[in-house]
Amino acid sequence: MAGRQVAAADRQHRERLGRRIAESSQLRGDVGFGEGIDVLAGTVFMTIAIIGTRALSVIGALSVPFFLLMGAYAVRIALTHGSWQRVAAYAGNPHAAAITVGAAITMVISLFVDSGTMTPDFTRWARSPRDAVMATFSAFPFANFLSMLFGALVVAAGVSQNGDFSVVIAQQGGVAVFFAASFMLLNSGSVCSHCLYNAAVGWSHILGKKYRWMALGLGLVGILAAAAGMWNVFITWLSLLGVVVPGIGGTIIAHFLVGRREGAGNPRIAFVSWGIGALLAFAVNLRLPELSTAAVGMAASLVSFVLLARWSSARVMVRRMEEAE
């Protein structure tokens, strides 16, 4: 219930932003305007991913400072309608349906858990291990917190119901609509193109196909899903990610902890440990919703991988001893 209310409110805000952009572009009355934007933006994002890491680095370099500027501007707008005292006294939305702490933790984790599992695919291009570690530690604790802080401030100040500060900026009218649209294009483009790159790299290795063909195929699937209204089930999608993806993170962490121990490199162990984590997370989601499915899935996969790797290593040692005899 809470997820549907959040999704509905979010959809209303984005439709309002879309109407403002349409009015500014003299496109009133075009029923397919939103779908057209989905197709156009998706094509641009797909092209960026197909070009590769050089294009990704450019859009990333543009989107991050623009995000900071727009976030600060939205907070400034919010504080002109409210005050720091109002923000500090914010007690939540009395009309919103309550969710458990576990569900809230899962939603927060699912916002960045995909990025966590994708990190190695990008940090491998870093100049040194030190640069890779610095980029990772600045991205998650700092950048993720900052984005949530901007959203929390505009909500607490009373100018937004869901923290989408692009709508707050667009509501100023005039040139602000252009900046809000540019912000959404750059911000969404950076996220979508990087995700498509990661997916295309992974599936190209799994299926033995060329990267660019996989980027094209997966990009078309994403465009069709967006035009079909995928945003309407975005909260449900986040919940699914909170069940399925954390186990991948737990498996990666466990593989790092186990190191080069024999058995740790067996891909079947990785798949089995991820499956155990996903199944337990799904069971918790059904039977114990007050707990965090993301935390359970990650912990279960981590422990499963370590135990299975030790068991596999022990089997290898026993086999070698028998062969030596």
MILO-956515 format. One record per residue (C-alpha): chain; x, y, z. Coordinates in steps of 0.2 Angstrom, whole numbers. Layout:
{"A"; {X; Y; Z}};
...
***
This chain:
{"A"; {0; 0; 0}};
{"A"; {14; 12; 5}};
{"A"; {23; 8; -11}};
{"A"; {8; 11; -22}};
{"A"; {5; 28; -14}};
{"A"; {23; 34; -16}};
{"A"; {23; 28; -34}};
{"A"; {6; 37; -38}};
{"A"; {13; 53; -30}};
{"A"; {29; 52; -39}};
{"A"; {20; 49; -56}};
{"A"; {9; 64; -53}};
{"A"; {24; 75; -50}};
{"A"; {33; 69; -65}};
{"A"; {17; 72; -76}};
{"A"; {16; 89; -69}};
{"A"; {34; 92; -74}};
{"A"; {31; 85; -91}};
{"A"; {16; 96; -94}};
{"A"; {27; 111; -89}};
{"A"; {40; 106; -102}};
{"A"; {26; 103; -115}};
{"A"; {19; 120; -112}};
{"A"; {36; 128; -114}};
{"A"; {39; 119; -130}};
{"A"; {21; 123; -136}};
{"A"; {17; 104; -137}};
{"A"; {0; 105; -128}};
{"A"; {-12; 91; -132}};
{"A"; {0; 79; -138}};
{"A"; {-6; 63; -130}};
{"A"; {10; 53; -134}};
{"A"; {22; 67; -128}};
{"A"; {28; 57; -113}};
{"A"; {31; 41; -123}};
{"A"; {40; 51; -136}};
{"A"; {52; 58; -123}};
{"A"; {55; 41; -117}};
{"A"; {60; 35; -134}};
{"A"; {70; 50; -138}};
{"A"; {79; 50; -121}};
{"A"; {82; 31; -121}};
{"A"; {89; 32; -139}};
{"A"; {102; 45; -133}};
{"A"; {106; 35; -117}};
{"A"; {108; 19; -128}};
{"A"; {120; 28; -140}};
{"A"; {131; 34; -126}};
{"A"; {132; 16; -119}};
{"A"; {136; 10; -136}};
{"A"; {150; 22; -139}};
{"A"; {158; 16; -123}};
{"A"; {168; 22; -108}};
{"A"; {174; 38; -116}};
{"A"; {156; 44; -118}};
{"A"; {151; 38; -101}};
{"A"; {165; 48; -93}};
{"A"; {159; 64; -101}};
{"A"; {141; 62; -96}};
{"A"; {147; 58; -78}};
{"A"; {158; 73; -77}};
{"A"; {144; 84; -83}};
{"A"; {130; 76; -72}};
{"A"; {138; 76; -55}};
{"A"; {142; 95; -54}};
{"A"; {125; 99; -62}};
{"A"; {117; 88; -49}};
{"A"; {125; 97; -35}};
{"A"; {120; 114; -42}};
{"A"; {102; 109; -45}};
{"A"; {101; 101; -28}};
{"A"; {107; 117; -19}};
{"A"; {96; 128; -29}};
{"A"; {80; 117; -25}};
{"A"; {85; 118; -6}};
{"A"; {86; 137; -8}};
{"A"; {69; 138; -16}};
{"A"; {62; 126; -2}};
{"A"; {69; 137; 12}};
{"A"; {61; 153; 4}};
{"A"; {44; 144; 7}};
{"A"; {49; 138; 24}};
{"A"; {63; 139; 37}};
{"A"; {76; 128; 45}};
{"A"; {64; 128; 61}};
{"A"; {51; 120; 50}};
{"A"; {63; 107; 43}};
{"A"; {69; 103; 60}};
{"A"; {51; 101; 67}};
{"A"; {46; 90; 52}};
{"A"; {37; 75; 59}};
{"A"; {33; 65; 43}};
{"A"; {18; 64; 32}};
{"A"; {2; 60; 43}};
{"A"; {-7; 54; 28}};
{"A"; {6; 41; 22}};
{"A"; {4; 23; 26}};
{"A"; {17; 17; 38}};
{"A"; {30; 5; 33}};
{"A"; {42; -6; 44}};
{"A"; {60; -1; 48}};
{"A"; {65; -17; 39}};
{"A"; {56; -11; 23}};
{"A"; {63; 6; 24}};
{"A"; {81; -1; 26}};
{"A"; {77; -12; 11}};
{"A"; {71; 3; 0}};
{"A"; {86; 13; 5}};
{"A"; {98; -1; 1}};
{"A"; {90; -5; -16}};
{"A"; {92; 13; -21}};
{"A"; {111; 10; -23}};
{"A"; {114; -9; -21}};
{"A"; {115; -11; -40}};
{"A"; {128; 2; -41}};
{"A"; {137; -7; -27}};
{"A"; {138; -23; -37}};
{"A"; {143; -14; -53}};
{"A"; {157; -4; -45}};
{"A"; {171; -17; -50}};
{"A"; {166; -15; -69}};
{"A"; {170; 4; -68}};
{"A"; {184; 5; -55}};
{"A"; {194; -7; -66}};
{"A"; {197; 8; -77}};
{"A"; {205; 18; -62}};
{"A"; {223; 23; -64}};
{"A"; {228; 14; -48}};
{"A"; {220; 4; -34}};
{"A"; {220; 19; -23}};
{"A"; {210; 29; -35}};
{"A"; {197; 15; -36}};
{"A"; {195; 15; -17}};
{"A"; {194; 34; -16}};
{"A"; {181; 34; -29}};
{"A"; {171; 20; -21}};
{"A"; {172; 28; -4}};
{"A"; {167; 45; -10}};
{"A"; {152; 39; -20}};
{"A"; {142; 29; -8}};
{"A"; {144; 37; 9}};
{"A"; {145; 55; 2}};
{"A"; {135; 56; -14}};
{"A"; {121; 44; -9}};
{"A"; {119; 53; 7}};
{"A"; {119; 70; -1}};
{"A"; {106; 65; -14}};
{"A"; {94; 59; 0}};
{"A"; {98; 75; 10}};
{"A"; {92; 86; -4}};
{"A"; {76; 76; -6}};
{"A"; {73; 76; 13}};
{"A"; {75; 95; 15}};
{"A"; {63; 99; 1}};
{"A"; {50; 87; 8}};
{"A"; {53; 94; 26}};
{"A"; {51; 112; 20}};
{"A"; {34; 107; 13}};
{"A"; {37; 110; -6}};
{"A"; {38; 92; -11}};
{"A"; {29; 76; -6}};
{"A"; {42; 64; -13}};
{"A"; {59; 73; -13}};
{"A"; {59; 75; -32}};
{"A"; {68; 92; -33}};
{"A"; {67; 93; -52}};
{"A"; {49; 97; -50}};
{"A"; {52; 110; -37}};
{"A"; {64; 119; -49}};
{"A"; {52; 117; -64}};
{"A"; {38; 125; -54}};
{"A"; {47; 141; -54}};
{"A"; {42; 143; -73}};
{"A"; {52; 151; -87}};
{"A"; {70; 146; -89}};
{"A"; {69; 135; -73}};
{"A"; {59; 123; -83}};
{"A"; {73; 121; -96}};
{"A"; {86; 118; -81}};
{"A"; {74; 105; -73}};
{"A"; {73; 96; -90}};
{"A"; {91; 97; -92}};
{"A"; {94; 90; -75}};
{"A"; {83; 75; -78}};
{"A"; {91; 72; -94}};
{"A"; {109; 72; -88}};
{"A"; {105; 63; -71}};
{"A"; {94; 50; -79}};
{"A"; {106; 48; -94}};
{"A"; {121; 45; -82}};
{"A"; {112; 32; -72}};
{"A"; {104; 23; -87}};
{"A"; {119; 23; -99}};
{"A"; {131; 16; -85}};
{"A"; {118; 3; -81}};
{"A"; {116; -2; -99}};
{"A"; {135; -3; -101}};
{"A"; {136; -14; -86}};
{"A"; {122; -26; -92}};
{"A"; {129; -27; -110}};
{"A"; {147; -31; -103}};
{"A"; {140; -45; -92}};
{"A"; {129; -52; -105}};
{"A"; {141; -51; -119}};
{"A"; {153; -62; -109}};
{"A"; {140; -74; -104}};
{"A"; {133; -76; -121}};
{"A"; {149; -74; -131}};
{"A"; {142; -60; -141}};
{"A"; {149; -43; -146}};
{"A"; {147; -29; -133}};
{"A"; {139; -16; -145}};
{"A"; {125; -29; -151}};
{"A"; {121; -33; -133}};
{"A"; {120; -14; -129}};
{"A"; {108; -11; -143}};
{"A"; {97; -26; -139}};
{"A"; {96; -22; -120}};
{"A"; {94; -4; -124}};
{"A"; {79; -7; -135}};
{"A"; {71; -18; -121}};
{"A"; {74; -4; -109}};
{"A"; {66; 9; -121}};
{"A"; {50; -2; -124}};
{"A"; {48; -4; -105}};
{"A"; {50; 14; -101}};
{"A"; {37; 19; -115}};
{"A"; {25; 5; -108}};
{"A"; {25; 14; -91}};
{"A"; {38; 5; -81}};
{"A"; {39; 20; -70}};
{"A"; {21; 15; -63}};
{"A"; {29; 0; -54}};
{"A"; {45; 8; -50}};
{"A"; {43; 5; -31}};
{"A"; {39; -13; -34}};
{"A"; {54; -14; -45}};
{"A"; {65; -7; -30}};
{"A"; {57; -20; -19}};
{"A"; {62; -34; -31}};
{"A"; {80; -27; -32}};
{"A"; {80; -28; -13}};
{"A"; {76; -46; -13}};
{"A"; {87; -52; -28}};
{"A"; {102; -41; -29}};
{"A"; {109; -40; -11}};
{"A"; {114; -58; -13}};
{"A"; {126; -54; -27}};
{"A"; {134; -41; -16}};
{"A"; {136; -53; -2}};
{"A"; {144; -66; -14}};
{"A"; {156; -53; -20}};
{"A"; {161; -48; -3}};
{"A"; {163; -66; 2}};
{"A"; {174; -70; -13}};
{"A"; {185; -56; -8}};
{"A"; {186; -62; 10}};
{"A"; {190; -80; 5}};
{"A"; {203; -74; -7}};
{"A"; {212; -87; -18}};
{"A"; {207; -101; -7}};
{"A"; {204; -117; -18}};
{"A"; {186; -119; -22}};
{"A"; {182; -100; -21}};
{"A"; {184; -98; -39}};
{"A"; {171; -111; -43}};
{"A"; {156; -102; -52}};
{"A"; {144; -114; -46}};
{"A"; {147; -109; -28}};
{"A"; {144; -91; -32}};
{"A"; {127; -95; -41}};
{"A"; {122; -107; -27}};
{"A"; {126; -94; -13}};
{"A"; {117; -81; -22}};
{"A"; {102; -92; -24}};
{"A"; {102; -96; -6}};
{"A"; {102; -78; -1}};
{"A"; {88; -73; -14}};
{"A"; {77; -87; -8}};
{"A"; {79; -82; 11}};
{"A"; {76; -64; 6}};
{"A"; {60; -69; -3}};
{"A"; {54; -79; 12}};
{"A"; {58; -65; 24}};
{"A"; {48; -53; 12}};
{"A"; {33; -64; 13}};
{"A"; {33; -70; 31}};
{"A"; {43; -57; 41}};
{"A"; {41; -41; 32}};
{"A"; {47; -31; 47}};
{"A"; {64; -37; 44}};
{"A"; {76; -31; 30}};
{"A"; {76; -42; 15}};
{"A"; {91; -34; 8}};
{"A"; {101; -37; 24}};
{"A"; {95; -55; 26}};
{"A"; {99; -59; 8}};
{"A"; {117; -51; 8}};
{"A"; {121; -60; 25}};
{"A"; {114; -77; 19}};
{"A"; {124; -76; 3}};
{"A"; {140; -71; 12}};
{"A"; {139; -85; 24}};
{"A"; {134; -98; 11}};
{"A"; {148; -94; 0}};
{"A"; {161; -95; 14}};
{"A"; {154; -112; 20}};
{"A"; {153; -119; 2}};
{"A"; {170; -113; -2}};
{"A"; {178; -121; 13}};
{"A"; {168; -137; 9}};
{"A"; {174; -137; -9}};
{"A"; {192; -134; -3}};
{"A"; {191; -149; 9}};
{"A"; {184; -160; -4}};
{"A"; {199; -156; -15}};
{"A"; {211; -159; -2}};
{"A"; {203; -176; 2}};
{"A"; {204; -181; -16}};
{"A"; {222; -176; -18}};
{"A"; {226; -186; -2}};
{"A"; {217; -201; -9}};
{"A"; {226; -200; -26}};
{"A"; {243; -198; -17}};
{"A"; {240; -215; -8}};
***
